[in-house]
C-alpha cells in the first residue's frame, strides 16, 4: 500500500523548540534593526511560526524584552561586595551601569516604574543590594527605596545620554555646533558658559559616572541618616 504524502509545511526554518530559540531570534532582530522596530509578528516570521503560536510563550513585546533582560542578567557575574554598606551600594551600581552600557536599549526599556515586579531574581540583585546597603548604613526601608530610585535615575540617565551622543562624539559635529552657537551668543548674559565653550567637547566626553555616583550616594545617605 503506498505511503500517503507527507503534509506540506514551512521549509528552510527550524520549528520552534524552546524559549531560548525565541530569545536568540529576538536578540538578532534587535541587533539588526533596534528594539523599537521589533514586533511580535516580525519575530514570528523570523522563527517561521504564526504570531498566535508565539503568544503562547510571551504575552507581548514588553514581556519579551523583559525576558531578554533577565536572561542577560543571568549571564553577568556579580562582583565581590565590600564590607561597608556604602561601598556595597557603589560597587553594585557601577556593575549594573557597566552591564547596561553594553546594552543601552535595555536601560531605556527599564525607564518605566514597575519593571521590578516583572524581572527575574538575577536582574533584581542590583535592587536588593542597594536596599540592603542603605538599611545597613542606618536608613529606614522607605528611605532605602528613595535612595535606590535616585541612584537608578542617575544611572539610566547617564547611560541613555551617552548612548545617544556616541555617534555625534565620533564626528565631533554636535560639539562643534555647540561651541559655535555659544560663541555667537551675547557673552555678557552667559559669561561662564562662554568662557568654557572651547573645552566643552573634551569635558563632555569624560566619564564622570563613578565620581558622580560616589557624591550622590554620600549625599543621599547623609541626608537620610542626619537628624532633622
N, C-alpha and C positions, 0 to 999 in steps of 0.2 A: 504494500500500500504506500503510495507516495507521501512523503512528509509535507505538511502544509507549509506555505511560505511564511517566513518569519515576519512579524509585524514591522512595518516601516517606522522609523523614529529619527531623531536628530543624529547626525553623524559628525565626526570631527571634533566633538567636545565630550569630555567625560561626564557621566551622570553625577549629580550632586551626591556626595557621600558623607560630608561632615560639616560642622560649623567652621572647622579650620579652613576648609576649601572656600567657604563664603568669605571669611575674613581676609584670606590671601588675595582673592579676586578684588575685594573692595580696596585693599591697600594698593594694588596695581592701578586701579582706576583713579584713586586719589593722587598717587604719584604722577600720573599722566595728565589728568585734567583738573585737579584741585578738588577739595572736598565739597565746595559749594555746588559743583555741577553733578555730583554723584546722586543718582536716583535709584530707587528700588527696581524700577523697570529696566534701567540700563544694566544694573548688576545681574539681574535675572537673565538678560540676554547674553551677557558675558559668560555666564555659567551654563547656558544652554537649557534653561528651565523656564517655566512660567512664573510670572510675578506672584501668582496665588500660592504656588509652592514655596516660594521664598518667604512669604509672610507666615508660614508655619514655623520659621526659625527666628525671625526678627519682627518686632512689632511695627517699626517704622524706621526712617532714616536716622533719627536721633538715637534710637536703641542700637542700631548698627554701629554708629560712631562711638558710642559709649562702650560697646563690646570691644571695639578695636583698641580703645584707650586702656581698658582693663587688661587686655592681652599684652599690650605694650608694657604696662606697669609690672606685669608678672615676670617679664624678662629682665627688668632692671634690678641689679643687686643693690640692697640697702647699704648705705655707708655705716661704718662703725661710729657709734654715737659717743661723744664725750660724757663725762660725769656731771658737769654743770648744766642745769636746766636751760639757762640762757644760751649756752653754746650748742646744746642739742637742737634748739629751735633754729639756729643759724645754719648748722650743718644740714638739717633736713630741708630747709628752704632752698639752699644752694643746690642740693642734689636734685630737687624737683625742678628748679629753674633750668638747670643744665639739661635734664631729660626732656623737658618741654621745648627748650630752644631748638632741639633737633627735630621736633615735630610741632612747629608753631600752630598748625591748624588745630591740633588738639587743645591748645590753650584757648583758642577762640571758641571752640565748642563748649568749653567749661566756663565761659564767662557768665552763664546763666545760673542764678542761685537755684539750689535744689538738686544739683548734679550729685551731691553726696549720697542721696538715697538710691542712686542707680548705678554706682560704681562698685567694683569688686573690692575685696579686702586688701589686696596688694596696692591698689591705687589710693586707698584711704589711709595707708601707713603714714603718709605725709601729714594728713589732718590730725591723726591720733598723736603723732609725735609733737606737733605744735601745741595741741591742747595739754598734753601731759607735761611738757616743758613749762608752760605758763602756770599751771597749777603747782608744779614742783617749785616754782620761783616764789609762790605765795599769792597768786591770783585766784579769784573765785572762778568756778566753772563758767559763769556768764561772762566774766572778763576774758577768759581764755578764748571764747568764741569770737569776741570782738577783736582780740589780738590776731587770731587766725585770719579773720576776714580782711584786716588791714594789710597783713603780710601777703595774702593771696592777691588782693587787688594790685598791690605794688609789683608783685612778681609777674602776673599776667600782663599788666600794662607795659612793663619793660620788654617782655618777650614780643608782644604784638608790634610795638613801635619799632623795635629793631628789625623784626622780620619784614615789615613793610618798607622800611627805609633802606634795606640792604642793596637793592638794585640801584637806588639813587646814589648811595655812597660809592658804589663801584665806578660810576662815571663822574661823580662829583658835580653833576648838573644841578641837583637840588641845592647843594651847599653854595655853589656859585650864584645861583639865583637869590638865595637868602642874603649873601654878602652884598651883592649889587643893589638889592632892594633896600637894605638898611642904609647903605651909603647915599641913597637917593633921598632919604627922609630928612626932615628938619632935625639936625643933631641936638639942637637946644632943648627939644622936648624928650629926646631919647639919648641922653649923654652916655649912660653906662652901656646900653646896647650898642651904640655906635663905636664905643671905644674897644669893644671885644669882637666886633664883626669879623675882623680879619682872622681871628682864631676859632671862629665858630665851627668850621668843618672839622678841625683837629679835635676840639674839645667834645663835640657831639659824638665822635666816633669812639671815644674812650669807654671802656667797660666800667661803669660806676655802680653796678648792681651790688657786689659784695660789701663795699664800704657803706653804701646807702642802706642796705639791709641791716647792717650792724647798728647804724644810727637809729633806724626806725625801731628795731627790736628794743634797744636800750631805752628809747623814749617811751614806748608803749608799756614796757614792764615797770619803769619808774613811775609813770603816771598811774598805773593800775594799783600799785602797792603803796603809794605815798598816802599819808593821812590827809583827809580833806576836811 
